[in-house]
Amino acid sequence: MSMHSKTSTILLASFALCALHFTFPGFQREITHAAAAATRRRLGRNKGKGKNNFTATLSPHDLVYYELRNTVPIVNEEFKIIFFQVAKAASSQFTRFFMRLEENPSWCSDDCHMHDRNINQLSYLSDFPIDEAQNMLTSDEWTKAIFVRHPKPRLLSAFLDKAIDHTYHFGNVTCSAYGKKGGDLDECIEKHEDFSFFLQNIATTLNKNVHWRSIYSRIDEKWWPYVNFVGYMENLSKDAETFLKQVHSSKDGVSAWDRIGKNGWGDDERDCSGGEFPFLAERDNHHQTNAKEKMLRYYTPDTEKFVESHFADDLNNRFFSFEKLDLFDDNEVNDTVDLARL
């Protein structure tokens, strides 16, 4: 085929794709969703892919290792898992899961205390000598997993939980910290129900707070290429099952899913008293049906743009593949976005 013919073929294909886009408004969205799903499958399946040609070196003050930070991942040696927790992305549920996997009798304890290392008795990367932790992070035999969430629903979830549902703590702790950083303490308390104030003042001034700091900033850039499983909140049930089926015990070869994941959980995500349901099983939830209304009740075009700008590291990196979520550009909201845990 001549160069002219090749060029003509490419142009015709491009025009055809554009025609499909303008003729069928949903076409582009379907392509985006398909691409995101393919990326999720790739990230969940191809362990050890995407690393640079050099081996990163662990430092005592790295985010993933420095014990005084809340960014140090959980470690399960039997299943060779390094799990990076993300607040407002099922972190309490996964902490409970790992506690149960370790046969900790307190696995069904109060959510408020399960993140206390003295209560959960889990191992963290900082518990290991630095050379051993280095080998764990760089070895393909270990699964380095994280579950992520689009910043727009995640930030709203953090606001509703911390500023609205826990007003007293927010005023006494969060607003006090905001005041010490130079913010107006009285204004913080007065406007604690103002989502715009929360985004533009609290989330930016206290940008290291575990509940709303960007996910990408929780892990040192040099370690992101070693993360070989990325799960998504909008596909939480299926991605959790995929993840737990991939990891197997070094003692008996049983997967974490078969060990405790496939049953023994209650029909309510906050009920851990036992039951016949799988871990994080899909359930009908009224929150999913009113996702659009809930988002639009708090977001404005300005606050949406603010999040897109200030949390661009979560939206524009090669490790995440979030489905497109525009609240005001086309007056449509992706109703599949999981707001069940707001």
SULGIFEN-V201023 format. One record per residue. N is the residue number from 1. RES is the residue in three letters. PSI is psi in whole degrees, 0 to 359 (none if undefined). D_CENTER is the distance of its C-alpha to the mean C-alpha in Angstrom with 1 decimal. Layout:
# SULGIFEN-V201023
<<N & RES & PSI & D_CENTER> <N & RES & PSI & D_CENTER>>
This chain:
# SULGIFEN-V201023
<<1 & MET & 136 & 47.9> <2 & SER & 163 & 48.8> <3 & MET & 323 & 46.5> <4 & HIS & 317 & 47.5> <5 & SER & 318 & 46.6> <6 & LYS & 316 & 43.2> <7 & THR & 318 & 42.5> <8 & SER & 319 & 43.7> <9 & THR & 315 & 41.6> <10 & ILE & 317 & 38.4> <11 & LEU & 319 & 39.4> <12 & LEU & 319 & 40.1> <13 & ALA & 320 & 36.8> <14 & SER & 317 & 35.1> <15 & PHE & 323 & 37.3> <16 & ALA & 318 & 36.5> <17 & LEU & 318 & 32.8> <18 & CYS & 321 & 33.3> <19 & ALA & 318 & 35.7> <20 & LEU & 320 & 33.1> <21 & HIS & 315 & 30.6> <22 & PHE & 333 & 33.2> <23 & THR & 323 & 34.8> <24 & PHE & 101 & 31.7> <25 & PRO & 330 & 29.2> <26 & GLY & 353 & 26.5> <27 & PHE & 312 & 27.1> <28 & GLN & 320 & 24.7> <29 & ARG & 320 & 21.9> <30 & GLU & 320 & 22.6> <31 & ILE & 317 & 22.6> <32 & THR & 315 & 19.3> <33 & HIS & 320 & 17.7> <34 & ALA & 319 & 19.7> <35 & ALA & 319 & 18.6> <36 & ALA & 318 & 14.9> <37 & ALA & 320 & 15.6> <38 & ALA & 320 & 17.8> <39 & THR & 319 & 15.3> <40 & ARG & 317 & 12.8> <41 & ARG & 319 & 16.0> <42 & ARG & 314 & 17.1> <43 & LEU & 326 & 14.0> <44 & GLY & 338 & 14.2> <45 & ARG & 319 & 17.9> <46 & ASN & 86 & 19.1> <47 & LYS & 137 & 18.6> <48 & GLY & 3 & 19.7> <49 & LYS & 153 & 20.0> <50 & GLY & 3 & 19.5> <51 & LYS & 156 & 20.6> <52 & ASN & 174 & 23.2> <53 & ASN & 354 & 26.8> <54 & PHE & 161 & 26.8> <55 & THR & 125 & 25.3> <56 & ALA & 153 & 23.3> <57 & THR & 129 & 24.8> <58 & LEU & 132 & 23.2> <59 & SER & 149 & 24.4> <60 & PRO & 335 & 24.9> <61 & HIS & 14 & 23.1> <62 & ASP & 149 & 20.0> <63 & LEU & 325 & 16.7> <64 & VAL & 355 & 15.9> <65 & TYR & 330 & 19.3> <66 & TYR & 115 & 20.9> <67 & GLU & 340 & 21.2> <68 & LEU & 355 & 21.6> <69 & ARG & 160 & 18.0> <70 & ASN & 24 & 15.0> <71 & THR & 5 & 13.0> <72 & VAL & 129 & 15.0> <73 & PRO & 158 & 13.3> <74 & ILE & 146 & 14.9> <75 & VAL & 132 & 17.6> <76 & ASN & 111 & 19.3> <77 & GLU & 322 & 22.5> <78 & GLU & 320 & 23.9> <79 & PHE & 3 & 21.1> <80 & LYS & 57 & 20.4> <81 & ILE & 134 & 16.6> <82 & ILE & 114 & 14.8> <83 & PHE & 120 & 11.4> <84 & PHE & 114 & 9.1> <85 & GLN & 146 & 7.8> <86 & VAL & 119 & 5.4> <87 & ALA & 141 & 7.6> <88 & LYS & 25 & 7.4> <89 & ALA & 54 & 4.7> <90 & ALA & 29 & 7.8> <91 & SER & 321 & 8.6> <92 & SER & 320 & 12.2> <93 & GLN & 318 & 12.6> <94 & PHE & 326 & 11.6> <95 & THR & 315 & 13.8> <96 & ARG & 320 & 16.5> <97 & PHE & 313 & 16.2> <98 & PHE & 327 & 16.9> <99 & MET & 317 & 19.6> <100 & ARG & 323 & 21.2> <101 & LEU & 328 & 21.1> <102 & GLU & 5 & 23.0> <103 & GLU & 37 & 25.4> <104 & ASN & 119 & 24.8> <105 & PRO & 347 & 26.8> <106 & SER & 14 & 24.7> <107 & TRP & 338 & 21.6> <108 & CYS & 26 & 22.4> <109 & SER & 176 & 22.9> <110 & ASP & 136 & 21.9> <111 & ASP & 327 & 18.2> <112 & CYS & 337 & 19.6> <113 & HIS & 349 & 20.9> <114 & MET & 341 & 18.7> <115 & HIS & 356 & 16.8> <116 & ASP & 123 & 20.3> <117 & ARG & 331 & 21.1> <118 & ASN & 337 & 24.6> <119 & ILE & 310 & 23.5> <120 & ASN & 337 & 20.9> <121 & GLN & 31 & 23.0> <122 & LEU & 161 & 20.2> <123 & SER & 142 & 20.6> <124 & TYR & 159 & 18.6> <125 & LEU & 326 & 19.1> <126 & SER & 350 & 21.4> <127 & ASP & 348 & 23.7> <128 & PHE & 149 & 24.9> <129 & PRO & 148 & 27.5> <130 & ILE & 326 & 26.1> <131 & ASP & 325 & 27.8> <132 & GLU & 318 & 26.4> <133 & ALA & 321 & 22.8> <134 & GLN & 313 & 23.5> <135 & ASN & 322 & 24.7> <136 & MET & 318 & 21.7> <137 & LEU & 327 & 19.3> <138 & THR & 352 & 21.6> <139 & SER & 135 & 22.8> <140 & ASP & 349 & 21.9> <141 & GLU & 344 & 22.8> <142 & TRP & 139 & 19.6> <143 & THR & 119 & 16.2> <144 & LYS & 106 & 13.5> <145 & ALA & 151 & 10.2> <146 & ILE & 145 & 6.5> <147 & PHE & 128 & 3.9> <148 & VAL & 167 & 1.7> <149 & ARG & 142 & 4.0> <150 & HIS & 136 & 7.5> <151 & PRO & 332 & 8.9> <152 & LYS & 305 & 11.9> <153 & PRO & 330 & 11.0> <154 & ARG & 316 & 8.5> <155 & LEU & 322 & 11.6> <156 & LEU & 320 & 13.9> <157 & SER & 317 & 12.4> <158 & ALA & 317 & 12.8> <159 & PHE & 311 & 16.2> <160 & LEU & 323 & 17.4> <161 & ASP & 308 & 16.5> <162 & LYS & 318 & 17.8> <163 & ALA & 329 & 20.5> <164 & ILE & 307 & 21.8> <165 & ASP & 336 & 21.4> <166 & HIS & 58 & 22.1> <167 & THR & 317 & 24.6> <168 & TYR & 312 & 26.8> <169 & HIS & 320 & 24.2> <170 & PHE & 315 & 22.9> <171 & GLY & 318 & 26.5> <172 & ASN & 328 & 27.6> <173 & VAL & 303 & 24.7> <174 & THR & 312 & 22.5> <175 & CYS & 326 & 25.5> <176 & SER & 317 & 27.6> <177 & ALA & 321 & 25.2> <178 & TYR & 319 & 25.1> <179 & GLY & 321 & 29.0> <180 & LYS & 339 & 29.2> <181 & LYS & 5 & 27.4> <182 & GLY & 358 & 30.1> <183 & GLY & 169 & 28.8> <184 & ASP & 108 & 31.0> <185 & LEU & 313 & 30.4> <186 & ASP & 321 & 32.5> <187 & GLU & 322 & 30.7> <188 & CYS & 314 & 27.3> <189 & ILE & 317 & 28.7> <190 & GLU & 323 & 30.5> <191 & LYS & 26 & 27.7> <192 & HIS & 343 & 24.9> <193 & GLU & 5 & 24.6> <194 & ASP & 109 & 24.4> <195 & PHE & 321 & 21.0> <196 & SER & 316 & 22.5> <197 & PHE & 319 & 23.7> <198 & PHE & 312 & 20.4> <199 & LEU & 311 & 18.7> <200 & GLN & 343 & 21.7> <201 & ASN & 305 & 22.8> <202 & ILE & 309 & 20.6> <203 & ALA & 337 & 17.2> <204 & THR & 320 & 19.3> <205 & THR & 317 & 21.7> <206 & LEU & 56 & 19.4> <207 & ASN & 0 & 16.7> <208 & LYS & 1 & 15.9> <209 & ASN & 131 & 15.0> <210 & VAL & 332 & 12.0> <211 & HIS & 339 & 11.2> <212 & TRP & 2 & 11.1> <213 & ARG & 154 & 11.4> <214 & SER & 147 & 9.6> <215 & ILE & 318 & 6.8> <216 & TYR & 328 & 9.5> <217 & SER & 354 & 12.0> <218 & ARG & 342 & 10.7> <219 & ILE & 136 & 12.2> <220 & ASP & 139 & 15.7> <221 & GLU & 325 & 16.3> <222 & LYS & 342 & 18.7> <223 & TRP & 347 & 16.2> <224 & TRP & 320 & 13.7> <225 & PRO & 344 & 16.3> <226 & TYR & 351 & 16.4> <227 & VAL & 116 & 12.9> <228 & ASN & 9 & 14.1> <229 & PHE & 122 & 11.5> <230 & VAL & 117 & 8.3> <231 & GLY & 161 & 7.2> <232 & TYR & 140 & 6.2> <233 & MET & 325 & 6.4> <234 & GLU & 351 & 9.7> <235 & ASN & 36 & 10.9> <236 & LEU & 309 & 9.7> <237 & SER & 310 & 13.2> <238 & LYS & 319 & 14.4> <239 & ASP & 323 & 11.6> <240 & ALA & 317 & 11.8> <241 & GLU & 316 & 15.6> <242 & THR & 313 & 15.6> <243 & PHE & 311 & 13.8> <244 & LEU & 339 & 16.2> <245 & LYS & 341 & 19.1> <246 & GLN & 337 & 18.8> <247 & VAL & 134 & 19.2> <248 & HIS & 149 & 22.8> <249 & SER & 137 & 24.8> <250 & SER & 354 & 27.1> <251 & LYS & 312 & 29.6> <252 & ASP & 2 & 30.2> <253 & GLY & 2 & 27.9> <254 & VAL & 140 & 26.3> <255 & SER & 158 & 22.6> <256 & ALA & 330 & 20.1> <257 & TRP & 313 & 20.0> <258 & ASP & 329 & 23.7> <259 & ARG & 304 & 24.0> <260 & ILE & 0 & 22.1> <261 & GLY & 325 & 19.5> <262 & LYS & 344 & 21.8> <263 & ASN & 177 & 23.6> <264 & GLY & 12 & 24.3> <265 & TRP & 149 & 21.7> <266 & GLY & 170 & 22.8> <267 & ASP & 4 & 22.6> <268 & ASP & 133 & 20.6> <269 & GLU & 338 & 17.1> <270 & ARG & 3 & 18.6> <271 & ASP & 107 & 21.7> <272 & CYS & 26 & 21.6> <273 & SER & 357 & 25.3> <274 & GLY & 155 & 25.4> <275 & GLY & 194 & 26.1> <276 & GLU & 1 & 26.3> <277 & PHE & 153 & 22.9> <278 & PRO & 164 & 20.2> <279 & PHE & 127 & 17.0> <280 & LEU & 37 & 14.6> <281 & ALA & 147 & 17.4> <282 & GLU & 136 & 17.4> <283 & ARG & 150 & 19.6> <284 & ASP & 133 & 21.4> <285 & ASN & 131 & 20.0> <286 & HIS & 339 & 21.8> <287 & HIS & 327 & 18.7> <288 & GLN & 330 & 17.8> <289 & THR & 336 & 21.4> <290 & ASN & 28 & 21.5> <291 & ALA & 315 & 18.2> <292 & LYS & 313 & 20.3> <293 & GLU & 321 & 22.6> <294 & LYS & 316 & 20.0> <295 & MET & 315 & 18.3> <296 & LEU & 344 & 21.8> <297 & ARG & 336 & 23.1> <298 & TYR & 325 & 21.2> <299 & TYR & 150 & 20.5> <300 & THR & 167 & 23.4> <301 & PRO & 323 & 23.9> <302 & ASP & 315 & 24.0> <303 & THR & 329 & 20.8> <304 & GLU & 315 & 19.0> <305 & LYS & 324 & 20.5> <306 & PHE & 314 & 19.8> <307 & VAL & 318 & 16.0> <308 & GLU & 327 & 16.4> <309 & SER & 311 & 18.5> <310 & HIS & 345 & 17.0> <311 & PHE & 34 & 13.4> <312 & ALA & 333 & 14.8> <313 & ASP & 332 & 13.2> <314 & ASP & 329 & 9.8> <315 & LEU & 339 & 12.0> <316 & ASN & 72 & 14.6> <317 & ASN & 162 & 13.8> <318 & ARG & 2 & 14.8> <319 & PHE & 339 & 11.8> <320 & PHE & 148 & 9.6> <321 & SER & 71 & 11.5> <322 & PHE & 145 & 10.4> <323 & GLU & 147 & 13.3> <324 & LYS & 133 & 15.7> <325 & LEU & 91 & 15.5> <326 & ASP & 120 & 18.8> <327 & LEU & 329 & 20.1> <328 & PHE & 344 & 23.5> <329 & ASP & 315 & 24.5> <330 & ASP & 15 & 25.7> <331 & ASN & 25 & 25.4> <332 & GLU & 147 & 23.1> <333 & VAL & 138 & 19.6> <334 & ASN & 103 & 17.6> <335 & ASP & 353 & 18.2> <336 & THR & 350 & 15.9> <337 & VAL & 130 & 12.8> <338 & ASP & 103 & 11.7> <339 & LEU & 16 & 13.0> <340 & ALA & 339 & 14.3> <341 & ARG & 21 & 12.6> <342 & LEU & none & 13.7>>
